[in-house]
Amino acid sequence: MPQTQPESDQKQARRLRRPDMIAQQIREKIIEGNLQPGDRLPNEWIQPEVVKGSRGTIREALKVLEFQGLITTKSGPGGGIFVSAVQPGEAIRLLDNLFLFNTPTISDIYALRKQLEPELASSVAGSLSEDAFHALQNCIRLYEDEPKTAEEEYGQRLAELEFHEELARHCPNPLLAFTCNFLLSLLRDMTVCRSIYKEPNPALRETGLHYQVRLLRAIKAENKHLCRKIMREHMEQAEVYMLERAAMRTPGK
């Protein structure tokens, strides 16, 4: 007896436009053919008689894949359609839009950060090159001095977040690194967080410096357990501060 397609899949299939369906077909062929970034897309894959679509529809399907970052088109001698790798930053920007009108709360974000950031810190202990270690130190130097303006305060808070991005850049687990960077991007996008980041708060800056200097020492000592402990404490304290400041902006508080 033939298997029936799940109702949810059937509804999704009905919603898809023909160009989107063809784009999915081509994507599946890329996966099945084990094509890698830089490989040319076989011309026979995009012939009207193969995909059962007009040339105009196929052009739209290719635009969909190009927008998704999966292919690039080159003209001139040696040109054609080539497989490309989606960059993490591009994927994060698309995901940011997913939550643009359904924003998670600060608690939602820190519920994940408290679990993932300690693992991120632990993952780089003992594996950082001297250049990578110096890059982390340089992030700290950007907010060592007392800020003179609200703009400087905001810039320093972003630099503090960049410290975590730098950690993710050297994480051996690409999924962990991507998720941590995505959570940072959500924080940057939140209006309430932007307001909090612009507030002068010397004590908070000193506390952040304290945790990050301790973390660098633990990383250099290759102490994974201590890295987890320091980062967990850092995230817990950051969550408390962000929630307190957010509550002060809530009417009636």
N, C-alpha and C positions, 0 to 999 in steps of 0.2 A: 504493500500500500504506500503510495507516494507521501512523503513528509510534507506537511503544510507549513507555510511560513508563519512565524508568530505574529499575532495581531499587531503588536507595536511596530514590527519590521514592515508589515504591509502598509500601515498608515504612513510610515516614514517614506516608503517607496512611492506612495501616491503623492506625497508632498514635493518630492524632488522634481526639479525641472529636467528636461532631457539633457542639457549641457552638464548638469551636475551628475547625472547618472553616467554619462560618458566619461567624465573626469574620474569618477570612482572606478570605472572599468580600467582606465589607463593606470591609475594608482595601483590596482591589484596586479596588473601585468608587471609593473616595476618591481613589486615585492616578489612575485613568483619568479621573475627573471633574474632576481638578485642583482639588479642594476645598482651601480654606485655613483656618487656625485662625480660629474664629469663625463659619464657615459652618454652616448648619443641615443636618443629615443628612436627605436626602429620605425622607419617610415610606414611599414605595413600596419603598424598598430593604430594609425590614425587615418586609414583609408575609409571612405564612406561605406563601402560594401562590407567592411569588417566590423565597424562599430554601429552600423545601421543608423546613420545620421547624415544630414547634409553637411557640406563643407562649412557653411556658416555656423551650424551648431557645433561642429568640431572646433572651430576657431574660438567659440565661446567657452568650450570645455577646457581648451588649453589656457585661456585667460584665467579661468578658475584655478587651475593648477599653478600657474605662474604667481597669482596673487597669494596662494598658500605657501609659496616659496619652494615648491617641489620641482619645478622646472625653470629653465631660463632659455630664452630664444636669442640666437646670434645670427646676424645677417652677414652677407658677403661670402668670400671664399672660405670654405671650411665651416660655414655656418650651419645652422640647424637647431634642433630642439635637444637640450641636454638636461640630464637629471642634476638637481642641485640640492645642497643640504640646507635645511631650515635652521637659521641661527636661533639660539635660545632667546635672545632679546626680542626677536620678531614674534616668537611664539608667546612670550610673556605679554607683549602688547596686545595681542589678540585675546588672551585670557583676561587681561585687565578689563577689556570691553565687556566680557561676559558678566562681570560683577559691577559694571558701572552703575546700574540702576537697581542692583540688589546687593548692596555693599555688606560684606560681613562685618561683624563687630570687632572691636579691639580684643575682646575676650576670645572670639573665634580664632583670630590670627595668633594670639599668644598661646592658645591651647596647643597649637601645632608647633610654634617656635620653641616652646619649652621642651618639647620632645625631640625636635629635629636639630636645633642649633647645637646642643651638647654632642650629638653624634657627629655633626659637621666638624666641630672643634677637635674631637677625638680622632677623626679620620685623617687629619693632616699632621698629627703629632708624629715626629720622626721621619716625615717624608718631604718636608719643605726644603727647597734649595736655599742657598744664601740670598739669592736675588728675591725669592718669594718672601723670605723673612724680612728683608729690608723694605719690601713693598708694604708689608703690614705695619712696620715701624713708621713709614712715611705717612700712612693714613692717620696714625696717632698724632704725629707732629702737626697736622693741619688744625687740630683743636686743642693744642696744649696751652696756648695763650688765651687770656681773658678777652672775649669779644667786646668790641666797642659799640656796635650797632646791632639792631634786630636782624639785619641782613647777614651780618657776620655770624650771629648766633645760629641762624637758620642754616648757613653754609657749613658750620661746624657740626650740626646735628646730622646733616646729610653725609658729611665725611665719616661720622661715626657709623652710619649705615654702610658706607662703602668699605669699612673695615670687614664687615660680615660678607660683603660681596667678594672681597679679596680672598677671604677664607674659602668661599665656595669655588672660586676660580681654580683652586688647587686640590679640591676634593676628588678622590678617585672614584666616587660613586656619582655618575652624572645625573641620576634621578634625584638624589638627595640634594645635590647642588642646585638643580633647576627649581625644586620645590622651595628651598630656602630663599632663593632670589625672587621667586614669585611672591612670597609672603612679604618681602621687603618692598616690592613694587606696590602691593596693595596698601601698605602703610603710607607710602609716599603720596598715593592718590587721595587718601582720606582727608577731607577738609578739616576735620577736627584735629588730625595729627599734624597737618601743616601749621595750624595755629599754635599748637603746643610746642612744636619745634622752634618757633620764632620767639618763644618766651625766654628771657634771661634767667638762667638757673645755674649759677656757679657750682653749687653743691652737686647737682646732677652730673655736670661735666666732670667734676673731680671723681665722682663715683664710677662713671663710665671708664675714665682713664685708669683708675685703680684696677678694675676688673680686667681690662684689656692688657695692661702691663703684666698682671699676674698670669693671664692666659698665655702670653708670649713666652714667659719663662717656663710654663708647664709644657708648651709645645716644644721648646728647645730641649727640655729635659726628657722628651719623649714619654711623658707621663700621661697616658690616655685617660686613666681614671680621674686624675686631677683636672684635666681639661674638661671632662664632662661636668664635674662638680662646679667648677668656676663658671662655666657658661650657663649651667642651670640656674645658679644663684643670680647671675647677671640678668637672665630673662625674667626670672620671678620678680626681681626688683624693678625692672623696666615696666613690666605689666602693671604692678601696683601704682607706679608713678603715672603712667598713661591713663589708667582708669580714674585715678583721683582727679587729674587735670580735666579729663573729659566730663566728669560729673559736675565740675565747677561751671561748665558751659551749658549744662542742661537747665532749662527753665524750672524755677522752683527749688533749685539746689542752693 
